[in-house]
Amino acid sequence: MVGLYRSRVAGVGSYLPEKILSNKDLEQMVDTNDQWIVERTGIERRHIAAPDQATSDLCLLASQKALEDAKLTPSDIDLIIVGTVSGDRQMPSTACYLQHKLGCSNIMAFDLNAACSGFIYSISIADQFIRTGVYKNILVVGAEVLHRYINYKDRETCILFGDGAGAWVVSRAESTDKNVIASSHMHADGGLSELLTLQGNGSLLSTSETPDENKNFVQMKGREIFKNAVRTMAACCKEAMEHNQVNPDQIDWVVPHQANKRIIEAVADQFKFPMDRMVVYLNETGNTSAATIPIAFDWAVKNGKIQRGQQILLTAFGAGLTSGSVLLRY
Ligand SMILES: CC(C)(COP(=O)(O)OP(=O)(O)OC[C@H]1O[C@@H](n2cnc3c(N)ncnc32)[C@H](O)[C@@H]1OP(=O)(O)O)[C@@H](O)C(=O)NCCC(=O)NCCS
């Protein structure tokens, strides 16, 4: 991955909606209980967007914080990428709504659908635009209002997901800067696409046509997803470490996709990463799909865990099945 320039993480920010849906609340809605959810997933609560909040509204609040952290203004941004599967509308893209809300004029803006890997996929693309010298400052957002696509009668899925947004400003680094994105490796295995789907409103099946309401909600084969999540994220961690010739001891923090604490524990176990160097914030957020990594990262920065100069490994998996890794010095 050679290039003219390298990119650095100039600023980070996140936003979680005010309303909280706790495990106790879910007990009133489906046949489940707090103890089962905590033991099987690690999730205690998730945040739910207000009825008048669109995904681009969440993006805006996270982006403003990331811009402030980067000491930049919207007019400095050259490109906006939003990783999401729950955008404001099927068309146009949420990134275009965000561009207008931020007041950035005439810059390229697009959405990227890689489900829960959407943020790291977007980072890998931002990194390429910086490396080639095309752009200097790129706003990358992972954001979801997933609760609108969740069946609150399905106890296997409704306990898992929540809403939120996280944003990074990725900027061209000085040639002497050591705090840069070292590598990104992205993958997809379309042969496993039916394990995790949201079928309604696509070209194969329009919402109005389907008598099966489940087709308008997230559907998954939980146990299969679990196994593939551990397998792919472990493989992605290995690939990043081998490519950069680093061993687990040289990595300060791993920020994995926040789907299930047991998945994170299983990945940590494979590399003897101690759990206290795995960033885990899903107890507070549930699975916010493309938003989990930037939300968890921002939380770890704000709470004095992740610090400038540290080596960080990001890894994600999601519907597709997509997966990948980013290794960087923050
Ligand atoms: C969904 C998930 C939490 C289920 O946990 P699990 O340990 O695999 O549980 P199982 O599916 O084996 O079910 C065990 C039992 O709990 C029950 N159960 C399922 N959901 C339950 C719930 N919310 N509350 C109480 N019991 C539940 C099952 O019906 C089953 O009962 P049975 O033994 O009588 O048949 C887990 O498979 C998972 O997290 N998978 C990955 C999902 C994911 O991350 N998706 C997003 C990817 S980006």
Ligand as a Chemical Component Dictionary entry (heavy atoms), coordinates in Angstrom:
data_LIG
# 
_chem_comp.id                   LIG 
_chem_comp.type                 NON-POLYMER 
_chem_comp.pdbx_formal_charge   0 
_chem_comp.three_letter_code    LIG 
# 
loop_
_chem_comp_atom.comp_id 
_chem_comp_atom.atom_id 
_chem_comp_atom.alt_atom_id 
_chem_comp_atom.type_symbol 
_chem_comp_atom.charge 
_chem_comp_atom.model_Cartn_x 
_chem_comp_atom.model_Cartn_y 
_chem_comp_atom.model_Cartn_z 
_chem_comp_atom.pdbx_ordinal 
LIG C1  C1  C 0 -28.336 -14.207 19.160 1  
LIG C2  C2  C 0 -27.445 -14.781 20.238 2  
LIG C3  C3  C 0 -27.266 -13.801 21.375 3  
LIG C4  C4  C 0 -28.103 -16.048 20.809 4  
LIG O1  O1  O 0 -27.259 -16.585 21.800 5  
LIG P1  P1  P 0 -26.951 -18.148 21.814 6  
LIG O2  O2  O 0 -26.107 -18.381 22.990 7  
LIG O3  O3  O 0 -26.402 -18.496 20.454 8  
LIG O4  O4  O 0 -28.370 -18.741 22.045 9  
LIG P2  P2  P 0 -29.083 -19.867 21.198 10 
LIG O5  O5  O 0 -29.505 -19.331 19.877 11 
LIG O6  O6  O 0 -28.230 -21.089 21.248 12 
LIG O7  O7  O 0 -30.370 -20.066 22.089 13 
LIG C5  C5  C 0 -30.307 -20.636 23.366 14 
LIG C6  C6  C 0 -31.695 -20.606 23.951 15 
LIG O8  O8  O 0 -32.014 -19.252 24.343 16 
LIG C7  C7  C 0 -33.258 -18.882 23.755 17 
LIG N1  N1  N 0 -33.236 -17.446 23.489 18 
LIG C8  C8  C 0 -32.929 -16.814 22.328 19 
LIG N2  N2  N 0 -33.051 -15.494 22.494 20 
LIG C9  C9  C 0 -33.439 -15.282 23.762 21 
LIG C10 C10 C 0 -33.726 -14.133 24.512 22 
LIG N3  N3  N 0 -33.636 -12.891 24.003 23 
LIG N4  N4  N 0 -34.085 -14.277 25.812 24 
LIG C11 C11 C 0 -34.176 -15.483 26.367 25 
LIG N5  N5  N 0 -33.929 -16.632 25.695 26 
LIG C12 C12 C 0 -33.557 -16.528 24.400 27 
LIG C13 C13 C 0 -33.380 -19.725 22.513 28 
LIG O9  O9  O 0 -34.712 -19.849 22.108 29 
LIG C14 C14 C 0 -32.796 -21.024 22.964 30 
LIG O10 O10 O 0 -33.754 -21.746 23.699 31 
LIG P3  P3  P 0 -33.835 -23.356 23.578 32 
LIG O11 O11 O 0 -32.524 -23.868 24.075 33 
LIG O12 O12 O 0 -34.997 -23.672 24.443 34 
LIG O13 O13 O 0 -34.061 -23.625 22.110 35 
LIG C15 C15 C 0 -26.054 -15.179 19.661 36 
LIG O14 O14 O 0 -26.178 -16.277 18.792 37 
LIG C16 C16 C 0 -25.400 -14.059 18.916 38 
LIG O15 O15 O 0 -25.068 -13.028 19.478 39 
LIG N6  N6  N 0 -25.165 -14.258 17.609 40 
LIG C17 C17 C 0 -24.558 -13.225 16.783 41 
LIG C18 C18 C 0 -25.601 -12.229 16.379 42 
LIG C19 C19 C 0 -24.994 -10.965 15.844 43 
LIG O16 O16 O 0 -23.993 -10.519 16.314 44 
LIG N7  N7  N 0 -25.634 -10.373 14.836 45 
LIG C20 C20 C 0 -25.222 -9.152  14.266 46 
LIG C21 C21 C 0 -24.007 -9.358  13.447 47 
LIG S1  S1  S 0 -23.285 -7.869  12.928 48 
# 
loop_
_chem_comp_bond.comp_id 
_chem_comp_bond.atom_id_1 
_chem_comp_bond.atom_id_2 
_chem_comp_bond.value_order 
_chem_comp_bond.pdbx_ordinal 
LIG C1  C2  SING 1  
LIG C2  C3  SING 2  
LIG C2  C4  SING 3  
LIG C2  C15 SING 4  
LIG C4  O1  SING 5  
LIG O1  P1  SING 6  
LIG P1  O2  DOUB 7  
LIG P1  O3  SING 8  
LIG P1  O4  SING 9  
LIG O4  P2  SING 10 
LIG P2  O5  DOUB 11 
LIG P2  O6  SING 12 
LIG P2  O7  SING 13 
LIG O7  C5  SING 14 
LIG C5  C6  SING 15 
LIG C6  O8  SING 16 
LIG C6  C14 SING 17 
LIG O8  C7  SING 18 
LIG C7  N1  SING 19 
LIG C7  C13 SING 20 
LIG N1  C8  SING 21 
LIG N1  C12 SING 22 
LIG C8  N2  DOUB 23 
LIG N2  C9  SING 24 
LIG C9  C10 SING 25 
LIG C9  C12 DOUB 26 
LIG C10 N3  SING 27 
LIG C10 N4  DOUB 28 
LIG N4  C11 SING 29 
LIG C11 N5  DOUB 30 
LIG N5  C12 SING 31 
LIG C13 O9  SING 32 
LIG C13 C14 SING 33 
LIG C14 O10 SING 34 
LIG O10 P3  SING 35 
LIG P3  O11 DOUB 36 
LIG P3  O12 SING 37 
LIG P3  O13 SING 38 
LIG C15 O14 SING 39 
LIG C15 C16 SING 40 
LIG C16 O15 DOUB 41 
LIG C16 N6  SING 42 
LIG N6  C17 SING 43 
LIG C17 C18 SING 44 
LIG C18 C19 SING 45 
LIG C19 O16 DOUB 46 
LIG C19 N7  SING 47 
LIG N7  C20 SING 48 
LIG C20 C21 SING 49 
LIG C21 S1  SING 50 
# 
